[in-house]
């Protein structure tokens, strides 16, 4: 495997994994909001949530330009998971 020998490839694989975890955390938190769990309006938990949104939005914003919404659902997150999965299969 490429990732076993090349430190840059290993770093890339680690970044892909971190992106996957952050995207999953965003999905879980958005579903929690949908189910009625309210985050505090201020404080460290709100700051962490806002940071998570900002970090994941970097990858999702370009996908939203390419992938049209499916009714009221934003499927750019699903496409993001697919892109990460394919990149992991190719490079890791």
PyMOL commands that set and color helices and strands:
alter all, ss='L'
color gray80, all
select helices_A, chain A and resi 2-5+7-34+44-66+76-91
alter helices_A, ss='H'
color red, helices_A
deselect
rebuild
show_as cartoon
